[in-house]
Amino acid sequence: MLTMWLCFDKPNSSDLRMKTRPEHLEWIEKAVKKFKFAGPMMSDDGQTLKGSCIVAEFDSLEQSREIQSQDPYHKAGLFEKVVVCPTKQMFPKV
């Protein structure tokens, strides 16, 4: 199942993001096997990080939510809001 994680940082949390980033990057490479896309969400200035966006394959929505809850960013309290939902690729056509 293709799922999307939209994870919105709490305001003024860039220090926490940077402090937790190495652990997050190490974890995500091991925890998520079938990436379609992963990267930060940026503010309008194109410089300020404001969250994370990940699209990946999982066996189920429940598995995707369970794995997302283990993210070091999540455990550190970085996120104000997390949306984990099914999605499907429309373009480019596969």
PDB file as gemmi writes it, atoms N, CA and C in Angstrom:
CRYST1    1.000    1.000    1.000  90.00  90.00  90.00 P 1                      
ATOM      1  N   MET A   1       0.842  -1.175   0.000  1.00  0.00           N  
ATOM      2  CA  MET A   1       0.000   0.000   0.000  1.00  0.00           C  
ATOM      3  C   MET A   1       0.884   1.234   0.000  1.00  0.00           C  
ATOM      4  N   LEU A   2       0.598   2.156  -0.897  1.00  0.00           N  
ATOM      5  CA  LEU A   2       1.336   3.408  -0.963  1.00  0.00           C  
ATOM      6  C   LEU A   2       0.733   4.382   0.043  1.00  0.00           C  
ATOM      7  N   THR A   3       1.566   4.909   0.935  1.00  0.00           N  
ATOM      8  CA  THR A   3       1.090   5.860   1.939  1.00  0.00           C  
ATOM      9  C   THR A   3       1.960   7.109   1.943  1.00  0.00           C  
ATOM     10  N   MET A   4       1.359   8.189   2.439  1.00  0.00           N  
ATOM     11  CA  MET A   4       2.047   9.475   2.538  1.00  0.00           C  
ATOM     12  C   MET A   4       2.043   9.918   3.994  1.00  0.00           C  
ATOM     13  N   TRP A   5       3.210  10.396   4.423  1.00  0.00           N  
ATOM     14  CA  TRP A   5       3.328  11.023   5.739  1.00  0.00           C  
ATOM     15  C   TRP A   5       3.535  12.516   5.516  1.00  0.00           C  
ATOM     16  N   LEU A   6       2.674  13.329   6.070  1.00  0.00           N  
ATOM     17  CA  LEU A   6       2.870  14.772   6.116  1.00  0.00           C  
ATOM     18  C   LEU A   6       3.034  15.135   7.582  1.00  0.00           C  
ATOM     19  N   CYS A   7       4.224  15.584   7.936  1.00  0.00           N  
ATOM     20  CA  CYS A   7       4.575  15.841   9.329  1.00  0.00           C  
ATOM     21  C   CYS A   7       4.951  17.307   9.465  1.00  0.00           C  
ATOM     22  N   PHE A   8       4.146  18.060  10.199  1.00  0.00           N  
ATOM     23  CA  PHE A   8       4.327  19.498  10.342  1.00  0.00           C  
ATOM     24  C   PHE A   8       5.044  19.813  11.654  1.00  0.00           C  
ATOM     25  N   ASP A   9       6.165  20.518  11.554  1.00  0.00           N  
ATOM     26  CA  ASP A   9       6.944  20.880  12.742  1.00  0.00           C  
ATOM     27  C   ASP A   9       6.190  21.864  13.627  1.00  0.00           C  
ATOM     28  N   LYS A  10       6.462  21.797  14.919  1.00  0.00           N  
ATOM     29  CA  LYS A  10       5.970  22.809  15.846  1.00  0.00           C  
ATOM     30  C   LYS A  10       6.678  24.125  15.549  1.00  0.00           C  
ATOM     31  N   PRO A  11       6.048  25.258  15.829  1.00  0.00           N  
ATOM     32  CA  PRO A  11       6.716  26.547  15.614  1.00  0.00           C  
ATOM     33  C   PRO A  11       8.013  26.635  16.419  1.00  0.00           C  
ATOM     34  N   ASN A  12       8.983  27.311  15.845  1.00  0.00           N  
ATOM     35  CA  ASN A  12      10.263  27.580  16.510  1.00  0.00           C  
ATOM     36  C   ASN A  12      10.970  26.302  16.976  1.00  0.00           C  
ATOM     37  N   SER A  13      10.928  25.274  16.147  1.00  0.00           N  
ATOM     38  CA  SER A  13      11.515  23.998  16.546  1.00  0.00           C  
ATOM     39  C   SER A  13      12.727  23.609  15.700  1.00  0.00           C  
ATOM     40  N   SER A  14      13.313  24.571  15.003  1.00  0.00           N  
ATOM     41  CA  SER A  14      14.430  24.231  14.114  1.00  0.00           C  
ATOM     42  C   SER A  14      15.630  23.670  14.874  1.00  0.00           C  
ATOM     43  N   ASP A  15      15.884  24.135  16.088  1.00  0.00           N  
ATOM     44  CA  ASP A  15      16.996  23.587  16.874  1.00  0.00           C  
ATOM     45  C   ASP A  15      16.768  22.109  17.196  1.00  0.00           C  
ATOM     46  N   LEU A  16      15.539  21.762  17.564  1.00  0.00           N  
ATOM     47  CA  LEU A  16      15.209  20.364  17.851  1.00  0.00           C  
ATOM     48  C   LEU A  16      15.349  19.517  16.587  1.00  0.00           C  
ATOM     49  N   ARG A  17      14.907  20.034  15.448  1.00  0.00           N  
ATOM     50  CA  ARG A  17      15.038  19.308  14.170  1.00  0.00           C  
ATOM     51  C   ARG A  17      16.507  19.039  13.871  1.00  0.00           C  
ATOM     52  N   MET A  18      17.351  20.038  13.988  1.00  0.00           N  
ATOM     53  CA  MET A  18      18.770  19.877  13.661  1.00  0.00           C  
ATOM     54  C   MET A  18      19.469  18.933  14.645  1.00  0.00           C  
ATOM     55  N   LYS A  19      19.082  19.016  15.908  1.00  0.00           N  
ATOM     56  CA  LYS A  19      19.679  18.144  16.925  1.00  0.00           C  
ATOM     57  C   LYS A  19      19.312  16.681  16.678  1.00  0.00           C  
ATOM     58  N   THR A  20      18.089  16.430  16.223  1.00  0.00           N  
ATOM     59  CA  THR A  20      17.574  15.073  16.039  1.00  0.00           C  
ATOM     60  C   THR A  20      17.842  14.537  14.633  1.00  0.00           C  
ATOM     61  N   ARG A  21      18.235  15.389  13.713  1.00  0.00           N  
ATOM     62  CA  ARG A  21      18.367  15.016  12.295  1.00  0.00           C  
ATOM     63  C   ARG A  21      19.273  13.810  12.033  1.00  0.00           C  
ATOM     64  N   PRO A  22      20.485  13.746  12.601  1.00  0.00           N  
ATOM     65  CA  PRO A  22      21.330  12.573  12.320  1.00  0.00           C  
ATOM     66  C   PRO A  22      20.662  11.250  12.700  1.00  0.00           C  
ATOM     67  N   GLU A  23      20.025  11.216  13.862  1.00  0.00           N  
ATOM     68  CA  GLU A  23      19.338  10.007  14.308  1.00  0.00           C  
ATOM     69  C   GLU A  23      18.157   9.680  13.385  1.00  0.00           C  
ATOM     70  N   HIS A  24      17.417  10.724  12.978  1.00  0.00           N  
ATOM     71  CA  HIS A  24      16.284  10.540  12.059  1.00  0.00           C  
ATOM     72  C   HIS A  24      16.750   9.957  10.725  1.00  0.00           C  
ATOM     73  N   LEU A  25      17.805  10.518  10.141  1.00  0.00           N  
ATOM     74  CA  LEU A  25      18.282  10.048   8.845  1.00  0.00           C  
ATOM     75  C   LEU A  25      18.781   8.602   8.916  1.00  0.00           C  
ATOM     76  N   GLU A  26      19.482   8.270   9.978  1.00  0.00           N  
ATOM     77  CA  GLU A  26      19.962   6.900  10.152  1.00  0.00           C  
ATOM     78  C   GLU A  26      18.787   5.935  10.301  1.00  0.00           C  
ATOM     79  N   TRP A  27      17.808   6.329  11.108  1.00  0.00           N  
ATOM     80  CA  TRP A  27      16.637   5.493  11.347  1.00  0.00           C  
ATOM     81  C   TRP A  27      15.834   5.281  10.071  1.00  0.00           C  
ATOM     82  N   ILE A  28      15.580   6.338   9.330  1.00  0.00           N  
ATOM     83  CA  ILE A  28      14.676   6.237   8.187  1.00  0.00           C  
ATOM     84  C   ILE A  28      15.244   5.349   7.076  1.00  0.00           C  
ATOM     85  N   GLU A  29      16.553   5.359   6.915  1.00  0.00           N  
ATOM     86  CA  GLU A  29      17.164   4.493   5.905  1.00  0.00           C  
ATOM     87  C   GLU A  29      16.978   3.025   6.241  1.00  0.00           C  
ATOM     88  N   LYS A  30      16.884   2.701   7.524  1.00  0.00           N  
ATOM     89  CA  LYS A  30      16.691   1.314   7.952  1.00  0.00           C  
ATOM     90  C   LYS A  30      15.211   0.939   8.034  1.00  0.00           C  
ATOM     91  N   ALA A  31      14.371   1.875   8.446  1.00  0.00           N  
ATOM     92  CA  ALA A  31      12.973   1.572   8.751  1.00  0.00           C  
ATOM     93  C   ALA A  31      12.062   1.565   7.531  1.00  0.00           C  
ATOM     94  N   VAL A  32      12.371   2.396   6.542  1.00  0.00           N  
ATOM     95  CA  VAL A  32      11.500   2.523   5.371  1.00  0.00           C  
ATOM     96  C   VAL A  32      12.233   1.940   4.173  1.00  0.00           C  
ATOM     97  N   LYS A  33      11.680   0.890   3.595  1.00  0.00           N  
ATOM     98  CA  LYS A  33      12.386   0.145   2.546  1.00  0.00           C  
ATOM     99  C   LYS A  33      12.018   0.566   1.131  1.00  0.00           C  
ATOM    100  N   LYS A  34      10.784   0.911   0.879  1.00  0.00           N  
ATOM    101  CA  LYS A  34      10.332   1.170  -0.488  1.00  0.00           C  
ATOM    102  C   LYS A  34       9.877   2.618  -0.656  1.00  0.00           C  
ATOM    103  N   PHE A  35      10.853   3.531  -0.684  1.00  0.00           N  
ATOM    104  CA  PHE A  35      10.570   4.947  -0.861  1.00  0.00           C  
ATOM    105  C   PHE A  35      10.113   5.258  -2.279  1.00  0.00           C  
ATOM    106  N   LYS A  36       9.164   6.157  -2.392  1.00  0.00           N  
ATOM    107  CA  LYS A  36       8.845   6.810  -3.662  1.00  0.00           C  
ATOM    108  C   LYS A  36       9.394   8.230  -3.624  1.00  0.00           C  
ATOM    109  N   PHE A  37       9.323   8.836  -2.427  1.00  0.00           N  
ATOM    110  CA  PHE A  37       9.811  10.205  -2.236  1.00  0.00           C  
ATOM    111  C   PHE A  37      10.002  10.437  -0.747  1.00  0.00           C  
ATOM    112  N   ALA A  38      11.039  11.187  -0.406  1.00  0.00           N  
ATOM    113  CA  ALA A  38      11.230  11.623   0.975  1.00  0.00           C  
ATOM    114  C   ALA A  38      11.998  12.935   0.962  1.00  0.00           C  
ATOM    115  N   GLY A  39      11.560  13.880   1.764  1.00  0.00           N  
ATOM    116  CA  GLY A  39      12.268  15.143   1.863  1.00  0.00           C  
ATOM    117  C   GLY A  39      11.560  16.096   2.803  1.00  0.00           C  
ATOM    118  N   PRO A  40      12.204  17.216   3.076  1.00  0.00           N  
ATOM    119  CA  PRO A  40      11.611  18.204   3.983  1.00  0.00           C  
ATOM    120  C   PRO A  40      10.561  19.048   3.268  1.00  0.00           C  
ATOM    121  N   MET A  41       9.601  19.519   4.036  1.00  0.00           N  
ATOM    122  CA  MET A  41       8.692  20.562   3.552  1.00  0.00           C  
ATOM    123  C   MET A  41       9.356  21.892   3.912  1.00  0.00           C  
ATOM    124  N   MET A  42       9.309  22.820   2.975  1.00  0.00           N  
ATOM    125  CA  MET A  42       9.987  24.097   3.143  1.00  0.00           C  
ATOM    126  C   MET A  42       8.973  25.236   3.271  1.00  0.00           C  
ATOM    127  N   SER A  43       9.369  26.281   3.991  1.00  0.00           N  
ATOM    128  CA  SER A  43       8.564  27.497   4.045  1.00  0.00           C  
ATOM    129  C   SER A  43       8.665  28.220   2.712  1.00  0.00           C  
ATOM    130  N   ASP A  44       7.868  29.238   2.532  1.00  0.00           N  
ATOM    131  CA  ASP A  44       7.839  29.980   1.272  1.00  0.00           C  
ATOM    132  C   ASP A  44       9.183  30.579   0.895  1.00  0.00           C  
ATOM    133  N   ASP A  45      10.054  30.811   1.881  1.00  0.00           N  
ATOM    134  CA  ASP A  45      11.368  31.381   1.576  1.00  0.00           C  
ATOM    135  C   ASP A  45      12.313  30.368   0.930  1.00  0.00           C  
ATOM    136  N   GLY A  46      11.902  29.099   0.886  1.00  0.00           N  
ATOM    137  CA  GLY A  46      12.715  28.057   0.273  1.00  0.00           C  
ATOM    138  C   GLY A  46      13.924  27.649   1.095  1.00  0.00           C  
ATOM    139  N   GLN A  47      14.052  28.165   2.284  1.00  0.00           N  
ATOM    140  CA  GLN A  47      15.200  27.894   3.140  1.00  0.00           C  
ATOM    141  C   GLN A  47      14.816  27.263   4.476  1.00  0.00           C  
ATOM    142  N   THR A  48      13.718  27.725   5.048  1.00  0.00           N  
ATOM    143  CA  THR A  48      13.319  27.301   6.381  1.00  0.00           C  
ATOM    144  C   THR A  48      12.564  25.980   6.314  1.00  0.00           C  
ATOM    145  N   LEU A  49      13.031  24.997   7.081  1.00  0.00           N  
ATOM    146  CA  LEU A  49      12.364  23.699   7.140  1.00  0.00           C  
ATOM    147  C   LEU A  49      11.132  23.810   8.019  1.00  0.00           C  
ATOM    148  N   LYS A  50      10.025  23.216   7.557  1.00  0.00           N  
ATOM    149  CA  LYS A  50       8.798  23.285   8.351  1.00  0.00           C  
ATOM    150  C   LYS A  50       8.117  21.934   8.525  1.00  0.00           C  
ATOM    151  N   GLY A  51       8.743  20.870   8.052  1.00  0.00           N  
ATOM    152  CA  GLY A  51       8.142  19.562   8.225  1.00  0.00           C  
ATOM    153  C   GLY A  51       8.793  18.526   7.335  1.00  0.00           C  
ATOM    154  N   SER A  52       8.160  17.368   7.257  1.00  0.00           N  
ATOM    155  CA  SER A  52       8.668  16.258   6.462  1.00  0.00           C  
ATOM    156  C   SER A  52       7.549  15.694   5.607  1.00  0.00           C  
ATOM    157  N   CYS A  53       7.920  15.222   4.415  1.00  0.00           N  
ATOM    158  CA  CYS A  53       6.983  14.559   3.521  1.00  0.00           C  
ATOM    159  C   CYS A  53       7.627  13.264   3.043  1.00  0.00           C  
ATOM    160  N   ILE A  54       6.932  12.166   3.249  1.00  0.00           N  
ATOM    161  CA  ILE A  54       7.445  10.859   2.838  1.00  0.00           C  
ATOM    162  C   ILE A  54       6.322  10.104   2.151  1.00  0.00           C  
ATOM    163  N   VAL A  55       6.641   9.537   1.004  1.00  0.00           N  
ATOM    164  CA  VAL A  55       5.720   8.649   0.296  1.00  0.00           C  
ATOM    165  C   VAL A  55       6.466   7.332   0.116  1.00  0.00           C  
ATOM    166  N   ALA A  56       5.866   6.251   0.600  1.00  0.00           N  
ATOM    167  CA  ALA A  56       6.534   4.950   0.556  1.00  0.00           C  
ATOM    168  C   ALA A  56       5.504   3.826   0.583  1.00  0.00           C  
ATOM    169  N   GLU A  57       5.950   2.647   0.174  1.00  0.00           N  
ATOM    170  CA  GLU A  57       5.124   1.440   0.189  1.00  0.00           C  
ATOM    171  C   GLU A  57       5.229   0.745   1.546  1.00  0.00           C  
ATOM    172  N   PHE A  58       4.078   0.313   2.063  1.00  0.00           N  
ATOM    173  CA  PHE A  58       4.009  -0.471   3.285  1.00  0.00           C  
ATOM    174  C   PHE A  58       3.013  -1.596   3.076  1.00  0.00           C  
ATOM    175  N   ASP A  59       3.047  -2.599   3.926  1.00  0.00           N  
ATOM    176  CA  ASP A  59       2.112  -3.716   3.814  1.00  0.00           C  
ATOM    177  C   ASP A  59       0.680  -3.286   4.117  1.00  0.00           C  
ATOM    178  N   SER A  60       0.530  -2.284   4.987  1.00  0.00           N  
ATOM    179  CA  SER A  60      -0.805  -1.821   5.377  1.00  0.00           C  
ATOM    180  C   SER A  60      -0.704  -0.394   5.915  1.00  0.00           C  
ATOM    181  N   LEU A  61      -1.846   0.255   6.027  1.00  0.00           N  
ATOM    182  CA  LEU A  61      -1.895   1.586   6.628  1.00  0.00           C  
ATOM    183  C   LEU A  61      -1.466   1.520   8.089  1.00  0.00           C  
ATOM    184  N   GLU A  62      -1.870   0.480   8.767  1.00  0.00           N  
ATOM    185  CA  GLU A  62      -1.498   0.319  10.173  1.00  0.00           C  
ATOM    186  C   GLU A  62       0.018   0.199  10.331  1.00  0.00           C  
ATOM    187  N   GLN A  63       0.668  -0.559   9.434  1.00  0.00           N  
ATOM    188  CA  GLN A  63       2.123  -0.684   9.484  1.00  0.00           C  
ATOM    189  C   GLN A  63       2.784   0.673   9.239  1.00  0.00           C  
ATOM    190  N   SER A  64       2.277   1.416   8.279  1.00  0.00           N  
ATOM    191  CA  SER A  64       2.828   2.740   7.985  1.00  0.00           C  
ATOM    192  C   SER A  64       2.727   3.650   9.206  1.00  0.00           C  
ATOM    193  N   ARG A  65       1.584   3.649   9.854  1.00  0.00           N  
ATOM    194  CA  ARG A  65       1.393   4.494  11.049  1.00  0.00           C  
ATOM    195  C   ARG A  65       2.299   4.049  12.191  1.00  0.00           C  
ATOM    196  N   GLU A  66       2.450   2.759  12.361  1.00  0.00           N  
ATOM    197  CA  GLU A  66       3.318   2.237  13.423  1.00  0.00           C  
ATOM    198  C   GLU A  66       4.773   2.644  13.182  1.00  0.00           C  
ATOM    199  N   ILE A  67       5.235   2.494  11.959  1.00  0.00           N  
ATOM    200  CA  ILE A  67       6.616   2.861  11.651  1.00  0.00           C  
ATOM    201  C   ILE A  67       6.813   4.368  11.797  1.00  0.00           C  
ATOM    202  N   GLN A  68       5.861   5.158  11.344  1.00  0.00           N  
ATOM    203  CA  GLN A  68       5.992   6.618  11.489  1.00  0.00           C  
ATOM    204  C   GLN A  68       6.099   7.004  12.963  1.00  0.00           C  
ATOM    205  N   SER A  69       5.365   6.322  13.823  1.00  0.00           N  
ATOM    206  CA  SER A  69       5.387   6.670  15.253  1.00  0.00           C  
ATOM    207  C   SER A  69       6.734   6.379  15.896  1.00  0.00           C  
ATOM    208  N   GLN A  70       7.585   5.598  15.223  1.00  0.00           N  
ATOM    209  CA  GLN A  70       8.916   5.286  15.735  1.00  0.00           C  
ATOM    210  C   GLN A  70       9.989   6.264  15.254  1.00  0.00           C  
ATOM    211  N   ASP A  71       9.616   7.199  14.395  1.00  0.00           N  
ATOM    212  CA  ASP A  71      10.558   8.194  13.877  1.00  0.00           C  
ATOM    213  C   ASP A  71      11.160   8.992  15.039  1.00  0.00           C  
ATOM    214  N   PRO A  72      12.481   9.116  15.103  1.00  0.00           N  
ATOM    215  CA  PRO A  72      13.103   9.920  16.160  1.00  0.00           C  
ATOM    216  C   PRO A  72      12.563  11.353  16.227  1.00  0.00           C  
ATOM    217  N   TYR A  73      12.209  11.949  15.097  1.00  0.00           N  
ATOM    218  CA  TYR A  73      11.575  13.270  15.119  1.00  0.00           C  
ATOM    219  C   TYR A  73      10.265  13.213  15.903  1.00  0.00           C  
ATOM    220  N   HIS A  74       9.472  12.201  15.636  1.00  0.00           N  
ATOM    221  CA  HIS A  74       8.183  12.034  16.323  1.00  0.00           C  
ATOM    222  C   HIS A  74       8.411  11.832  17.822  1.00  0.00           C  
ATOM    223  N   LYS A  75       9.337  10.943  18.154  1.00  0.00           N  
ATOM    224  CA  LYS A  75       9.617  10.651  19.559  1.00  0.00           C  
ATOM    225  C   LYS A  75      10.167  11.864  20.308  1.00  0.00           C  
ATOM    226  N   ALA A  76      10.895  12.739  19.605  1.00  0.00           N  
ATOM    227  CA  ALA A  76      11.465  13.932  20.233  1.00  0.00           C  
ATOM    228  C   ALA A  76      10.431  15.041  20.418  1.00  0.00           C  
ATOM    229  N   GLY A  77       9.238  14.862  19.855  1.00  0.00           N  
ATOM    230  CA  GLY A  77       8.195  15.877  19.996  1.00  0.00           C  
ATOM    231  C   GLY A  77       8.307  17.005  18.990  1.00  0.00           C  
ATOM    232  N   LEU A  78       8.959  16.765  17.858  1.00  0.00           N  
ATOM    233  CA  LEU A  78       9.150  17.816  16.847  1.00  0.00           C  
ATOM    234  C   LEU A  78       7.847  18.214  16.169  1.00  0.00           C  
ATOM    235  N   PHE A  79       6.953  17.270  15.974  1.00  0.00           N  
ATOM    236  CA  PHE A  79       5.797  17.528  15.127  1.00  0.00           C  
ATOM    237  C   PHE A  79       4.595  18.083  15.878  1.00  0.00           C  
ATOM    238  N   GLU A  80       3.984  19.090  15.265  1.00  0.00           N  
ATOM    239  CA  GLU A  80       2.731  19.653  15.762  1.00  0.00           C  
ATOM    240  C   GLU A  80       1.546  18.825  15.264  1.00  0.00           C  
ATOM    241  N   LYS A  81       1.681  18.320  14.033  1.00  0.00           N  
ATOM    242  CA  LYS A  81       0.605  17.551  13.407  1.00  0.00           C  
ATOM    243  C   LYS A  81       1.217  16.522  12.465  1.00  0.00           C  
ATOM    244  N   VAL A  82       0.662  15.323  12.465  1.00  0.00           N  
ATOM    245  CA  VAL A  82       1.096  14.257  11.557  1.00  0.00           C  
ATOM    246  C   VAL A  82      -0.136  13.684  10.862  1.00  0.00           C  
ATOM    247  N   VAL A  83      -0.058  13.599   9.538  1.00  0.00           N  
ATOM    248  CA  VAL A  83      -1.112  12.962   8.741  1.00  0.00           C  
ATOM    249  C   VAL A  83      -0.475  11.775   8.031  1.00  0.00           C  
ATOM    250  N   VAL A  84      -1.019  10.591   8.237  1.00  0.00           N  
ATOM    251  CA  VAL A  84      -0.584   9.386   7.532  1.00  0.00           C  
ATOM    252  C   VAL A  84      -1.811   8.870   6.798  1.00  0.00           C  
ATOM    253  N   CYS A  85      -1.728   8.827   5.460  1.00  0.00           N  
ATOM    254  CA  CYS A  85      -2.899   8.430   4.696  1.00  0.00           C  
ATOM    255  C   CYS A  85      -2.503   7.646   3.441  1.00  0.00           C  
ATOM    256  N   PRO A  86      -3.425   6.822   2.950  1.00  0.00           N  
ATOM    257  CA  PRO A  86      -3.167   6.126   1.695  1.00  0.00           C  
ATOM    258  C   PRO A  86      -3.121   7.139   0.546  1.00  0.00           C  
ATOM    259  N   THR A  87      -2.364   6.806  -0.471  1.00  0.00           N  
ATOM    260  CA  THR A  87      -2.319   7.634  -1.666  1.00  0.00           C  
ATOM    261  C   THR A  87      -2.111   6.712  -2.863  1.00  0.00           C  
ATOM    262  N   LYS A  88      -2.127   7.265  -4.049  1.00  0.00           N  
ATOM    263  CA  LYS A  88      -1.788   6.481  -5.232  1.00  0.00           C  
ATOM    264  C   LYS A  88      -1.100   7.386  -6.235  1.00  0.00           C  
ATOM    265  N   GLN A  89      -0.224   6.808  -6.991  1.00  0.00           N  
ATOM    266  CA  GLN A  89       0.539   7.562  -7.980  1.00  0.00           C  
ATOM    267  C   GLN A  89      -0.280   7.677  -9.260  1.00  0.00           C  
ATOM    268  N   MET A  90      -0.519   8.910  -9.688  1.00  0.00           N  
ATOM    269  CA  MET A  90      -1.226   9.157 -10.936  1.00  0.00           C  
ATOM    270  C   MET A  90      -0.259   9.588 -12.036  1.00  0.00           C  
ATOM    271  N   PHE A  91       0.704  10.443 -11.663  1.00  0.00           N  
ATOM    272  CA  PHE A  91       1.700  10.927 -12.624  1.00  0.00           C  
ATOM    273  C   PHE A  91       3.054  10.940 -11.962  1.00  0.00           C  
ATOM    274  N   PRO A  92       4.116  10.641 -12.641  1.00  0.00           N  
ATOM    275  CA  PRO A  92       4.027  10.063 -13.968  1.00  0.00           C  
ATOM    276  C   PRO A  92       3.393   8.686 -13.904  1.00  0.00           C  
ATOM    277  N   LYS A  93       2.749   8.311 -14.973  1.00  0.00           N  
ATOM    278  CA  LYS A  93       2.074   7.021 -15.010  1.00  0.00           C  
ATOM    279  C   LYS A  93       3.084   5.901 -14.891  1.00  0.00           C  
ATOM    280  N   VAL A  94       2.713   4.899 -14.102  1.00  0.00           N  
ATOM    281  CA  VAL A  94       3.610   3.749 -13.904  1.00  0.00           C  
ATOM    282  C   VAL A  94       3.057   2.510 -14.562  1.00  0.00           C  
TER     283      VAL A  94                                                      
END                                                                             
